[in-house]
Amino acid sequence: MIIQPSSNEKNLINLAVNVAGVHSPNPFWLASAPPTNTAYQLLKAFEAGWGGAVWKTLTNNPIVNVSSRYGAWGLGKHKLIGMNNLELISEKSVAQNCLEIAQVKAEFPNHAVVASLMFETKQEWQEAVKACEQAGIDGFELNFGCPHGMCERGMGSTVGQNPALVEEITSWVKAVATKPVFAKLTPNVTDIIPVGMAAQAGGADAVTLINTLNSVMGVDLQTLAPQPSVGGYSSHGGYSGLAVKPIALHMVSQLAMHPDFHLPISGIGGVGTWQDTVEFLALGAANVQVATAVMHRGFAIIKPMLSGLQAYLAEKQMASVSELSGVSVSKLVPWEALDLNYQVKARINTGTCIGCNLCYTVCDDAAYQAIAPALEGTIVPVILDEACVGCNLCSHVCPVADCITMLPSSTSVDLPAVSWKNHPKNPKN
Ligand SMILES: Cc1cc2nc3c(=O)[nH]c(=O)nc-3n(C[C@H](O)[C@H](O)[C@H](O)COP(=O)(O)O)c2cc1C
């Protein structure tokens, strides 16, 4: 769908959101990361149009960073498809960060400023909450996610991988906080449900996910040093950016669809466009946060995100962001509930096919041998309907846009739906 941003100011939809009691003029928040390190940056970001920001994580722990610290994964002209970092949390004192938070809140009282926190003892957590509240903070995000550096000291993802600790620390903060508390979860777990439930049990008002994924970015083929290199050595780091979006969407939706999970979700992981935002919202997020995309292109990416989301909501005749939130959650079902009688077949557009034969090659070598080479006198490979299982591979590898489409098979559309649960081959039936 091609959506043109609306030029009619009067018809603009109010994008304001209320995420667990934190209000912001739009759903786009900067995630806790280098773009949210200073008052200077937040003021610039809010000027540019961002609705909120989660401050770079505050701590009392001594912080010393390595150089270099970011690794990048790009493909051809597409830089930073994925990024990994060995960076720790804020190097500044809590007092200095609070001074800057107060400065931002004085200039932008209606924008959301959330403090990300990571401490060791109950007393430290609770003192930081009080200091931030005095500075005028709108909410808290508990960093249970950083997968490097701080977890070795018993914080970050070490907490996020332990539901009992998540519940306990959340309850420490909730005992003193008068502002909403978000628990930020690590994706470095096999199942996000127990940690989400633990945050809920600890009294969290919302959860944020995902933080970064454990990763090693690569190895320099000349020096054989793993990347990013710190004097020829490296360490595992946190993976972020576009490449992590499918993992983030999965984890957000897993919590959103769980019948016993009831907290709002602030969605993060690879968001950089309004289209990404729509996907996160549809799968259950109440708003989105962005780090790597801003580190790639700067604060100005907010402009097309705002106008694109406006136009999309107008086109869908939705009056607010919250109307979109969660609309696709019920369309995600367990595998055994999918209709096994539903069939699609590949169709090649003979007018646009360039005869590269890639669809034939991959189907023959790596899929179901359902495409035959072009007949003499033509360049277009031939789909063998009876062998085509509708796997989509040919359409994914075809270099020409919309040349191969997948259409429902005429024989399957009239069949009654049958899922694995009631399928005759299921040994349980
Ligand atoms: C360089 C860098 C530093 C980060 N530092 C923090 C941090 O201090 N606290 C935190 O909660 N998350 C931190 N993150 C994680 C981000 O907030 C976010 O969860 C993650 O990058 C995924 O979002 P993205 O794909 O938009 O970057 C950091 C991410 C990056 C890339």
PDBQT file of the ligand as one rigid body, heavy atoms in Angstrom, charges set to zero:
ROOT
HETATM    1  C1  LIG A 501      25.136   1.709  21.540  1.00  0.00    +0.000 C 
HETATM    2  C2  LIG A 501      23.958   1.281  22.339  1.00  0.00    +0.000 A 
HETATM    3  C3  LIG A 501      23.911   1.546  23.700  1.00  0.00    +0.000 A 
HETATM    4  C4  LIG A 501      22.813   1.145  24.455  1.00  0.00    +0.000 A 
HETATM    5  N1  LIG A 501      22.751   1.451  25.769  1.00  0.00    +0.000 NA
HETATM    6  C5  LIG A 501      21.648   1.111  26.484  1.00  0.00    +0.000 A 
HETATM    7  C6  LIG A 501      21.503   1.522  27.835  1.00  0.00    +0.000 A 
HETATM    8  O1  LIG A 501      22.361   2.225  28.395  1.00  0.00    +0.000 OA
HETATM    9  N2  LIG A 501      20.391   1.120  28.499  1.00  0.00    +0.000 N 
HETATM   10  C7  LIG A 501      19.400   0.367  27.916  1.00  0.00    +0.000 A 
HETATM   11  O2  LIG A 501      18.398   0.035  28.560  1.00  0.00    +0.000 OA
HETATM   12  N3  LIG A 501      19.517  -0.011  26.620  1.00  0.00    +0.000 NA
HETATM   13  C8  LIG A 501      20.591   0.346  25.905  1.00  0.00    +0.000 A 
HETATM   14  N4  LIG A 501      20.671   0.002  24.585  1.00  0.00    +0.000 N 
HETATM   15  C9  LIG A 501      19.613  -0.830  23.999  1.00  0.00    +0.000 C 
HETATM   16  C10 LIG A 501      18.551   0.005  23.281  1.00  0.00    +0.000 C 
HETATM   17  O3  LIG A 501      17.852   0.826  24.182  1.00  0.00    +0.000 OA
HETATM   18  C11 LIG A 501      17.526  -0.909  22.546  1.00  0.00    +0.000 C 
HETATM   19  O4  LIG A 501      16.869  -1.710  23.485  1.00  0.00    +0.000 OA
HETATM   20  C12 LIG A 501      18.192  -1.800  21.503  1.00  0.00    +0.000 C 
HETATM   21  O5  LIG A 501      19.249  -1.149  20.873  1.00  0.00    +0.000 OA
HETATM   22  C13 LIG A 501      17.195  -2.262  20.444  1.00  0.00    +0.000 C 
HETATM   23  O6  LIG A 501      16.619  -1.177  19.770  1.00  0.00    +0.000 OA
HETATM   24  P1  LIG A 501      17.141  -0.651  18.314  1.00  0.00    +0.000 P 
HETATM   25  O7  LIG A 501      17.099  -1.809  17.385  1.00  0.00    +0.000 OA
HETATM   26  O8  LIG A 501      16.206   0.468  17.963  1.00  0.00    +0.000 OA
HETATM   27  O9  LIG A 501      18.529  -0.160  18.547  1.00  0.00    +0.000 OA
HETATM   28  C14 LIG A 501      21.749   0.430  23.834  1.00  0.00    +0.000 A 
HETATM   29  C15 LIG A 501      21.799   0.201  22.463  1.00  0.00    +0.000 A 
HETATM   30  C16 LIG A 501      22.873   0.627  21.704  1.00  0.00    +0.000 A 
HETATM   31  C17 LIG A 501      22.865   0.361  20.229  1.00  0.00    +0.000 C 
ENDROOT
TORSDOF 0
